[in-house]
């Protein structure tokens, strides 16, 4: 980076071009993004045209937009024509409509057709993330003829490791790896060598399901077909990595009571961040008023045993933490399809046993602390410790069941995470606490 800056200061543009051409595209993109805006465009313009499109696809959207609005229409069209169609479609989805219209009119008819083809599929579906650049073969081709076709179209394909065998009307018949083609007799027919037991997805299949299939079978790509089983594209593993990161970020944000956003933190303004966070904060604040109402209802009990007030934060925090542990574990299990609603009773039975062991451990430790350090009476210690056990059991129960019911009803289980569960558990813990205090201390 420092070397590039020094070369820029001395205007050694030929040296910069040579050095960048020897680097990986992703590394060049990272260097470009760290440069000031004026140097960014200066360096991008001196890149070889055949590599500029590859580097362009690695840039963040704001830098891509800067390039699109700075270059001439001809140069912009050249970049987009050399991009993979799925990357170009992702770019167009982020651009204003007037710029999209101008760009579509400038690119080649083939590129325009491929981009429009991808843009018409539902968001987050296999169709919206697939690429239409792949190698297709006819079943009556010989191995020698297939290799000739791969040489012809492979350069513009996303991958040539797996080729797709098509029948009449582009119906997907099978797949064949390049390895098998290379090692087979030149006169053998592709139809005799292809693998017919295929795994494929539909254009409307959710992208998370596509990710699970690629992860389960260790695929580098999975074919995408329409409702008539005609091949329309493929989803490659590099797209799946981005999807997994996106979905994980979305779940984390939901679990933290934040409305998900598709923008990086540094690109999100203060007002936009406020809009994403305030809805849940308002909801949780209103729901937390019930906690205050419960404390107010037992005000007389607290005035008799003021020491009870001291342990309210500990009980509420412990219950919330216990519920959060259970909910995060279950949400992750649901996300990975390790558990389903059919397992709800097994999950409850396991969590209840875990809760009892955890609760009793905490109660024993806390009982000693209450008597030796806090110097409270034995009845008060019993009230606090029994509440602790009950709060942990209820928290674990709520933490494991709410996400499963949310999933069953069609909601994202990540919504039922720590903040929401903590609010419920806090209220129940207080009710149990004061109920035990009333019964044991006779107040």
C-alpha positions as CSV (number, residue, x, y, z in Angstrom):
1,X,0.0,0.0,0.0
2,X,2.8,2.4,1.0
3,X,4.7,1.5,-2.2
4,X,1.6,2.3,-4.4
5,X,1.2,5.7,-2.6
6,X,4.8,6.5,-3.2
7,X,4.5,5.6,-6.9
8,X,1.4,7.8,-7.2
9,X,3.3,10.8,-5.7
10,X,6.0,10.3,-8.3
11,X,3.5,9.6,-11.1
12,X,5.0,6.3,-12.0
13,X,1.8,4.9,-13.5
14,X,3.4,2.3,-15.7
15,X,5.1,0.8,-12.7
16,X,1.8,0.8,-10.7
17,X,0.0,-0.9,-13.6
18,X,2.7,-3.6,-13.7
19,X,2.7,-4.2,-10.0
20,X,-1.1,-4.4,-9.7
21,X,-1.3,-6.8,-12.7
22,X,0.9,-9.3,-10.8
23,X,-1.5,-9.3,-7.8
24,X,-4.7,-11.1,-7.0
25,X,-7.8,-9.2,-8.0
26,X,-9.2,-9.3,-4.4
27,X,-6.0,-7.7,-3.1
28,X,-6.0,-5.0,-5.8
29,X,-9.6,-4.2,-4.9
30,X,-8.6,-3.9,-1.2
31,X,-5.8,-1.5,-2.1
32,X,-8.1,0.6,-4.3
33,X,-10.7,1.0,-1.5
34,X,-8.0,2.4,0.9
35,X,-7.0,5.1,-1.5
36,X,-8.6,8.6,-1.5
37,X,-11.3,9.1,-4.1
38,X,-9.2,11.0,-6.6
39,X,-6.4,8.4,-6.4
40,X,-8.9,5.6,-6.5
41,X,-10.3,6.6,-9.9
42,X,-6.8,7.5,-11.2
43,X,-5.5,4.0,-10.4
44,X,-8.6,2.2,-11.7
45,X,-8.4,4.0,-15.1
46,X,-4.8,2.7,-15.6
47,X,-5.7,-1.0,-15.0
48,X,-5.8,-3.2,-18.1
49,X,-9.3,-3.4,-19.4
50,X,-9.4,-7.2,-19.4
51,X,-8.8,-7.3,-15.6
52,X,-10.7,-4.1,-14.6
53,X,-14.1,-6.0,-14.7
54,X,-12.7,-8.8,-12.5
55,X,-11.4,-6.3,-9.9
56,X,-14.7,-4.3,-10.2
57,X,-16.7,-7.2,-8.9
58,X,-14.7,-7.3,-5.6
59,X,-15.3,-3.7,-4.8
60,X,-17.9,-2.4,-2.3
61,X,-21.1,-1.1,-3.8
62,X,-20.2,2.6,-3.1
63,X,-16.9,2.3,-5.0
64,X,-18.7,0.5,-7.8
65,X,-21.2,3.3,-8.1
66,X,-18.4,5.9,-8.1
67,X,-16.8,4.1,-11.1
68,X,-20.1,3.8,-12.9
69,X,-20.9,7.5,-12.5
70,X,-17.3,8.6,-13.4
71,X,-16.5,6.5,-16.5
72,X,-17.8,7.1,-20.0
73,X,-20.8,5.0,-21.1
74,X,-18.5,3.0,-23.4
75,X,-16.0,2.1,-20.6
76,X,-18.9,1.3,-18.2
77,X,-20.5,-1.0,-20.8
78,X,-17.2,-2.7,-21.3
79,X,-16.8,-3.5,-17.6
80,X,-20.4,-4.8,-17.3
81,X,-20.1,-6.9,-20.4
82,X,-17.1,-8.6,-18.9
83,X,-18.6,-9.2,-15.5
84,X,-20.4,-12.4,-14.6
85,X,-24.1,-11.9,-15.0
86,X,-25.0,-12.6,-11.4
87,X,-22.5,-10.0,-10.2
88,X,-23.8,-7.5,-12.7
89,X,-27.4,-8.2,-11.5
90,X,-26.4,-7.6,-7.9
91,X,-24.9,-4.3,-8.9
92,X,-28.0,-3.2,-10.7
93,X,-30.2,-4.1,-7.7
94,X,-28.3,-1.4,-5.7
95,X,-28.3,1.3,-8.4
96,X,-30.9,4.0,-8.9
97,X,-33.5,3.2,-11.6
98,X,-32.4,5.9,-14.0
99,X,-28.8,4.7,-14.0
100,X,-29.9,1.1,-14.5
101,X,-31.9,2.1,-17.5
102,X,-28.9,3.9,-19.0
103,X,-26.5,1.0,-18.4
104,X,-28.9,-1.6,-19.8
105,X,-29.2,0.4,-23.0
106,X,-25.4,0.5,-23.3
107,X,-24.4,-3.1,-22.7
108,X,-24.6,-5.9,-25.3
109,X,-27.9,-7.6,-26.0
110,X,-26.6,-10.9,-24.6
111,X,-25.6,-9.2,-21.3
112,X,-28.8,-7.3,-21.1
113,X,-30.8,-10.5,-21.6
114,X,-28.9,-12.4,-18.9
115,X,-29.2,-9.5,-16.4
116,X,-33.0,-9.0,-17.0
117,X,-33.4,-12.8,-16.7
118,X,-31.8,-12.7,-13.2
119,X,-33.6,-9.5,-12.0
120,X,-37.0,-11.0,-12.5
121,X,-36.6,-13.7,-9.8
122,X,-37.8,-13.2,-6.2
123,X,-35.2,-11.8,-3.8
124,X,-33.2,-14.3,-1.8
125,X,-34.2,-17.1,-4.2
126,X,-31.9,-19.5,-6.1
127,X,-32.9,-17.7,-9.3
128,X,-31.7,-14.3,-8.0
129,X,-28.2,-15.5,-7.1
130,X,-27.5,-18.0,-9.9
131,X,-25.2,-17.3,-12.8
132,X,-26.1,-18.2,-16.4
133,X,-22.5,-18.7,-17.5
134,X,-22.0,-22.5,-17.4
135,X,-20.9,-25.3,-19.8
136,X,-23.7,-27.3,-21.3
137,X,-23.2,-30.4,-23.5
138,X,-25.5,-32.6,-25.6
139,X,-25.7,-36.3,-24.7
140,X,-24.9,-37.4,-28.3
141,X,-21.5,-35.5,-28.3
142,X,-18.3,-37.6,-28.1
143,X,-15.7,-36.8,-25.5
144,X,-13.5,-35.2,-28.2
145,X,-16.4,-33.0,-29.3
146,X,-17.2,-32.1,-25.7
147,X,-13.6,-31.0,-25.1
148,X,-13.7,-28.8,-28.2
149,X,-16.9,-27.2,-26.9
150,X,-15.4,-26.6,-23.4
151,X,-12.4,-24.8,-25.1
152,X,-14.9,-22.7,-27.0
153,X,-17.2,-21.6,-24.2
154,X,-15.2,-22.3,-21.0
155,X,-13.4,-19.0,-20.9
156,X,-16.6,-17.1,-20.3
157,X,-18.1,-19.7,-17.9
158,X,-18.2,-19.4,-14.1
159,X,-16.8,-22.9,-13.8
160,X,-15.9,-25.8,-16.0
161,X,-15.3,-28.4,-13.3
162,X,-18.8,-29.7,-13.8
163,X,-20.6,-29.7,-17.1
164,X,-24.3,-30.1,-17.6
165,X,-25.9,-32.5,-20.1
166,X,-29.0,-31.2,-21.7
167,X,-31.7,-32.9,-23.8
168,X,-34.4,-31.5,-26.0
169,X,-35.9,-28.1,-24.8
170,X,-32.8,-27.7,-22.5
171,X,-34.1,-30.3,-20.0
172,X,-31.4,-31.3,-17.6
173,X,-30.5,-35.0,-18.1
174,X,-27.3,-35.3,-16.1
175,X,-23.9,-34.0,-15.1
176,X,-20.3,-34.9,-15.9
177,X,-17.1,-33.7,-14.4
178,X,-14.2,-32.4,-16.5
179,X,-12.0,-35.0,-14.8
180,X,-14.1,-37.8,-16.2
181,X,-14.2,-36.3,-19.7
182,X,-10.4,-35.9,-19.7
183,X,-9.8,-39.5,-18.6
184,X,-12.4,-41.1,-21.0
185,X,-12.0,-42.5,-24.5
186,X,-12.2,-39.7,-27.1
187,X,-14.9,-41.6,-29.0
188,X,-17.1,-42.4,-25.9
189,X,-20.5,-40.6,-25.8
190,X,-21.3,-38.1,-23.1
191,X,-24.7,-39.6,-22.6
192,X,-23.0,-42.9,-21.6
193,X,-20.6,-41.3,-19.2
194,X,-22.9,-38.7,-17.5
195,X,-24.1,-39.0,-13.9
196,X,-27.9,-39.2,-14.0
197,X,-28.7,-39.2,-10.3
198,X,-28.5,-35.4,-9.9
199,X,-29.3,-33.0,-7.1
200,X,-30.7,-29.7,-8.3
201,X,-32.8,-26.8,-7.0
202,X,-35.7,-24.8,-8.4
203,X,-35.4,-21.1,-9.3
204,X,-37.7,-20.3,-6.4
205,X,-35.8,-22.3,-3.8
206,X,-34.7,-20.2,-0.8
207,X,-31.0,-19.3,-0.9
208,X,-30.5,-20.7,2.6
209,X,-31.8,-24.1,1.4
210,X,-29.3,-23.9,-1.6
211,X,-26.5,-23.1,0.9
212,X,-27.5,-26.2,3.0
213,X,-27.4,-28.4,-0.1
214,X,-24.0,-27.2,-1.2
215,X,-22.7,-27.6,2.3
216,X,-24.2,-31.1,2.8
217,X,-22.9,-32.6,-0.4
218,X,-19.6,-30.6,-0.7
219,X,-20.6,-29.3,-4.1
220,X,-18.7,-26.4,-5.8
221,X,-21.9,-25.7,-7.8
222,X,-25.5,-26.8,-8.0
223,X,-27.8,-26.6,-11.1
224,X,-30.9,-24.5,-11.0
225,X,-33.9,-25.6,-13.1
226,X,-37.4,-24.1,-13.8
227,X,-40.7,-25.8,-13.1
228,X,-40.3,-27.9,-16.3
229,X,-36.8,-29.1,-15.2
230,X,-35.0,-27.0,-17.8
231,X,-31.6,-25.8,-16.8
232,X,-31.5,-22.0,-16.4
233,X,-28.4,-21.4,-14.3
234,X,-26.0,-22.6,-11.6
235,X,-25.2,-21.4,-8.1
236,X,-21.5,-21.6,-7.2
237,X,-19.9,-22.0,-3.8
238,X,-18.4,-18.4,-3.9
239,X,-21.9,-17.0,-3.9
240,X,-22.9,-19.4,-1.0
241,X,-20.1,-18.0,1.2
242,X,-21.5,-14.5,0.8
243,X,-25.0,-15.8,1.5
244,X,-23.9,-17.7,4.7
245,X,-22.2,-14.5,5.9
246,X,-25.3,-12.4,5.1
247,X,-27.8,-14.8,6.8
248,X,-25.5,-15.1,9.9
249,X,-25.3,-11.4,10.2
250,X,-29.1,-11.1,9.8
251,X,-29.7,-13.7,12.6
252,X,-27.3,-11.9,14.9
253,X,-29.0,-8.6,14.4
254,X,-32.4,-10.1,15.0
255,X,-31.2,-11.8,18.2
256,X,-29.9,-8.5,19.4
257,X,-33.3,-6.9,18.8
258,X,-32.2,-4.9,15.7
259,X,-34.1,-4.7,12.4
260,X,-31.6,-6.3,9.9
261,X,-29.8,-4.2,7.4
262,X,-27.9,-5.2,4.3
263,X,-25.3,-2.4,4.7
264,X,-22.0,-2.5,6.5
265,X,-21.8,-0.6,9.8
266,X,-19.6,2.2,8.5
267,X,-21.9,2.8,5.6
268,X,-25.0,3.1,7.7
269,X,-25.9,6.7,8.8
270,X,-26.9,7.7,12.3
271,X,-30.6,8.2,11.3
272,X,-30.7,4.9,9.5
273,X,-29.2,3.1,12.4
274,X,-31.7,4.8,14.7
275,X,-34.6,3.5,12.5
276,X,-33.2,0.0,12.7
277,X,-32.9,-0.1,16.5
278,X,-35.7,2.0,17.9
279,X,-38.7,-0.2,17.0
280,X,-37.5,-3.1,19.3
281,X,-36.3,-0.7,22.0
282,X,-39.7,0.9,22.1
283,X,-41.4,-2.5,22.2
284,X,-39.1,-3.9,24.9
285,X,-39.5,-0.7,27.0
286,X,-43.2,-0.9,26.9
287,X,-43.2,-4.6,27.8
288,X,-40.7,-3.9,30.6
289,X,-43.3,-1.7,32.3
290,X,-45.1,-4.9,33.4
291,X,-42.0,-5.6,35.5
292,X,-42.4,-2.3,37.2
293,X,-46.1,-3.0,37.8
294,X,-45.3,-6.3,39.5
295,X,-42.8,-4.6,41.8
296,X,-45.4,-1.9,42.6
297,X,-48.0,-4.5,43.4
298,X,-45.7,-6.1,46.1
299,X,-44.5,-2.8,47.5
300,X,-45.9,-3.6,51.0
301,X,-43.9,-6.9,51.0
302,X,-40.7,-5.0,50.1
303,X,-41.3,-2.5,52.8
304,X,-41.4,-5.3,55.4
305,X,-38.4,-7.1,54.0
306,X,-36.3,-4.4,52.3
307,X,-33.4,-6.8,51.9
308,X,-35.5,-8.7,49.2
309,X,-34.9,-5.7,46.9
310,X,-31.2,-6.4,46.9
311,X,-31.5,-9.7,45.1
312,X,-34.0,-8.6,42.4
313,X,-31.3,-7.7,39.8
314,X,-29.4,-11.0,40.4
315,X,-32.6,-13.1,39.9
316,X,-33.7,-11.2,36.8
317,X,-30.2,-11.3,35.2
318,X,-29.7,-15.0,36.0
319,X,-33.1,-15.9,34.5
320,X,-32.5,-13.8,31.4
321,X,-29.0,-15.3,30.9
322,X,-30.4,-18.9,31.3
323,X,-33.1,-18.2,28.8
324,X,-30.7,-16.6,26.4
325,X,-28.4,-19.7,26.5
326,X,-31.3,-22.0,25.7
327,X,-32.7,-19.8,22.9
328,X,-29.4,-19.3,21.1
329,X,-28.7,-23.0,21.2
330,X,-32.1,-23.9,19.8
331,X,-32.1,-21.1,17.2
332,X,-28.8,-22.3,15.9
333,X,-30.0,-25.9,15.8
334,X,-33.2,-24.9,13.9
335,X,-31.0,-22.9,11.5
336,X,-28.8,-25.9,10.8
337,X,-31.8,-28.2,10.7
338,X,-30.3,-30.3,13.5
339,X,-33.6,-30.2,15.3
340,X,-37.3,-29.6,14.2
341,X,-40.6,-29.1,15.8
342,X,-41.1,-32.8,16.0
343,X,-38.3,-32.9,18.6
344,X,-40.0,-30.3,20.9
345,X,-40.7,-32.8,23.7
346,X,-37.1,-34.2,23.6
347,X,-35.8,-30.7,23.7
348,X,-38.0,-29.7,26.6
349,X,-37.1,-32.8,28.6
350,X,-33.4,-32.2,28.0
351,X,-33.5,-28.4,28.9
352,X,-35.6,-29.1,32.0
353,X,-32.9,-31.5,33.3
354,X,-30.1,-29.1,32.4
355,X,-32.1,-26.3,34.1
356,X,-32.5,-28.3,37.3
357,X,-28.8,-29.1,37.5
358,X,-27.8,-25.5,36.7
359,X,-30.4,-24.1,39.1
360,X,-29.5,-26.3,42.0
361,X,-25.7,-25.6,41.5
362,X,-26.4,-21.8,41.5
363,X,-28.7,-22.2,44.5
364,X,-26.2,-24.1,46.6
365,X,-23.4,-21.6,45.8
366,X,-25.8,-18.7,46.5
367,X,-27.1,-20.1,49.7
368,X,-23.6,-20.1,51.2
369,X,-23.0,-16.6,50.0
370,X,-26.2,-15.3,51.5
371,X,-25.5,-16.7,54.9
372,X,-21.7,-16.1,55.1
373,X,-21.3,-12.8,53.2
374,X,-24.7,-11.1,53.0
375,X,-25.7,-12.2,56.6
376,X,-29.4,-12.7,55.8
377,X,-31.7,-15.0,57.7
378,X,-32.2,-18.6,56.6
379,X,-35.9,-18.0,55.5
380,X,-34.8,-15.1,53.2
381,X,-32.0,-17.3,51.8
382,X,-34.5,-20.1,51.1
383,X,-36.8,-17.6,49.3
384,X,-33.9,-16.4,47.1
385,X,-32.5,-19.8,46.3
386,X,-35.8,-21.5,45.5
387,X,-36.7,-18.6,43.3
388,X,-33.3,-19.0,41.6
389,X,-34.0,-22.6,40.8
390,X,-37.6,-21.9,39.5
391,X,-36.4,-18.9,37.5
392,X,-33.7,-21.0,35.7
393,X,-36.2,-23.8,35.0
394,X,-38.8,-21.4,33.6
395,X,-36.2,-19.5,31.6
396,X,-34.8,-22.6,30.0
397,X,-38.3,-23.8,29.1
398,X,-39.3,-20.5,27.5
399,X,-35.9,-20.1,25.8
400,X,-36.2,-23.5,24.1
401,X,-40.0,-23.5,23.2
402,X,-40.6,-20.0,21.9
403,X,-38.1,-20.2,18.9
404,X,-39.6,-23.6,18.0
405,X,-43.1,-22.3,18.0
406,X,-42.0,-19.3,16.0
407,X,-40.5,-21.5,13.4
408,X,-43.6,-23.7,13.3
409,X,-45.8,-20.6,12.7
410,X,-43.5,-19.4,9.9
411,X,-41.7,-16.6,11.8
412,X,-37.9,-16.3,12.0
413,X,-36.9,-18.0,15.3
414,X,-34.1,-15.5,15.7
415,X,-36.7,-12.9,16.7
416,X,-37.4,-14.9,19.8
417,X,-33.9,-14.4,21.2
418,X,-32.4,-12.9,24.3
419,X,-34.1,-9.5,24.6
420,X,-37.6,-10.8,24.0
421,X,-37.2,-13.8,26.3
422,X,-35.4,-11.8,29.0
423,X,-38.4,-9.5,29.2
424,X,-40.8,-12.4,29.7
425,X,-38.5,-14.2,32.2
426,X,-38.0,-11.0,34.2
427,X,-41.7,-10.7,34.8
428,X,-42.2,-14.3,35.7
429,X,-39.2,-14.4,38.0
430,X,-40.6,-11.5,40.0
431,X,-44.0,-13.1,40.3
432,X,-42.3,-16.3,41.6
433,X,-40.0,-14.4,43.9
434,X,-42.8,-12.5,45.6
435,X,-45.1,-15.5,45.7
436,X,-42.4,-17.5,47.5
437,X,-41.6,-14.5,49.8
438,X,-45.3,-14.2,50.7
439,X,-45.7,-18.0,51.4
440,X,-42.4,-18.5,53.3
441,X,-42.0,-15.2,55.1
442,X,-45.7,-14.7,55.8
443,X,-45.8,-11.1,54.5
